[in-house]
Amino acid sequence: MWRRGVGLLCALVMAAAPCAAQDACYAAGEDGAIAEGRLIERDDAIILKLPKPICLKGCEDSDNVPASGEIHVYALDDGLQKTLRSLIGKDVHLRGSFMGAHTQHHKAPIVMQVQEADEI
């Protein structure tokens, strides 16, 4: 009986493991994520070129990205979106939340909804 209980506990832990963010990767959907790099434009999209690749972990298949050196960034606020456009070609510090690309309109494997943007 005890062995079956331990086996069940292990199975439950293993089932939950894919949704837990690993220390080395960013967690999809969490506010306050920080990213720094240089903004470029590609196909009308604003892309953050990172100094080194990052990974993303989440519960959705699209949120699990093993490594990407680019992030498609956008803002819901029109003023902040204009600020992002004005920072193209510059090094920036961004704060927001990540998700994995899931449509053909996403131009990088990781997408960031930006809440703050500053030139560095």
C-alpha positions in Angstrom: 0.0 0.0 0.0 2.8 2.4 0.9 4.6 1.8 -2.4 1.4 2.5 -4.3 1.0 5.8 -2.5 4.6 6.8 -3.2 4.2 5.8 -6.9 1.0 7.9 -7.1 2.7 10.9 -5.5 5.6 10.6 -8.0 3.2 10.4 -10.9 1.4 13.5 -9.7 4.7 15.4 -9.3 5.9 14.4 -12.8 2.6 15.4 -14.3 2.9 18.9 -12.8 6.6 19.3 -13.7 6.1 20.4 -17.4 4.1 23.5 -16.2 6.7 24.5 -13.6 9.2 27.1 -14.9 12.8 26.0 -14.7 15.4 28.3 -13.0 17.3 28.8 -16.3 14.3 29.8 -18.4 11.8 32.6 -18.2 8.2 31.6 -17.2 5.5 32.3 -19.8 2.7 34.6 -18.7 4.4 36.2 -15.7 4.5 39.9 -15.4 7.7 41.8 -14.6 10.0 39.8 -17.0 13.1 41.9 -18.0 14.8 41.7 -21.4 17.6 43.9 -22.8 19.0 44.1 -26.2 18.8 46.1 -29.5 15.5 46.8 -31.2 15.3 46.2 -35.0 12.4 46.2 -37.4 11.5 43.2 -39.6 8.3 42.9 -41.7 6.7 45.8 -39.7 7.4 43.9 -36.5 9.6 45.2 -33.7 12.2 42.6 -32.7 14.5 42.6 -29.7 17.9 41.2 -30.6 19.4 39.6 -27.4 23.1 39.5 -26.5 22.6 35.8 -25.8 19.7 33.4 -26.4 17.0 32.8 -23.7 14.5 30.0 -23.2 10.9 30.0 -22.2 8.8 27.5 -20.2 5.1 27.3 -19.8 2.0 25.0 -19.8 1.1 25.5 -23.4 3.1 23.8 -26.1 3.8 27.1 -27.8 5.2 28.5 -24.6 8.1 26.0 -24.5 11.0 27.5 -26.5 14.4 25.9 -25.9 16.4 28.9 -27.1 15.9 32.1 -29.0 18.1 35.1 -29.6 15.1 37.3 -30.7 11.9 38.4 -29.2 8.9 39.9 -31.1 7.9 42.9 -28.9 4.6 44.9 -28.9 2.6 47.1 -26.6 -1.2 47.3 -26.2 -0.9 51.0 -25.3 -0.6 53.2 -28.5 1.8 55.7 -26.7 4.1 52.9 -25.6 4.0 51.3 -29.1 5.1 54.7 -30.5 7.9 54.7 -28.0 9.0 51.3 -29.0 9.1 52.4 -32.7 11.2 55.4 -31.7 13.7 53.1 -30.0 14.4 51.0 -33.1 18.2 50.8 -33.6 18.9 51.5 -30.0 19.8 49.4 -27.0 16.8 49.1 -24.6 15.6 47.7 -21.3 12.1 46.3 -21.5 9.7 45.0 -18.8 6.6 42.9 -19.6 5.5 39.3 -20.0 6.5 36.6 -22.4 4.6 34.0 -24.4 5.5 31.6 -27.1 4.7 32.6 -30.7 1.5 31.0 -31.8 0.4 32.7 -35.1 2.0 33.5 -38.4 2.1 37.1 -37.4 4.6 36.5 -34.7 8.1 37.1 -36.2 10.2 35.5 -33.4 9.8 32.3 -31.3 9.2 34.3 -28.2 6.7 37.3 -28.0 6.8 40.0 -25.3 3.9 42.3 -24.3 5.9 45.3 -23.2 4.7 47.4 -20.2 7.8 49.6 -19.9 10.6 50.5 -22.3 13.7 52.6 -21.7 16.8 53.3 -23.7 20.1 52.2 -22.1 
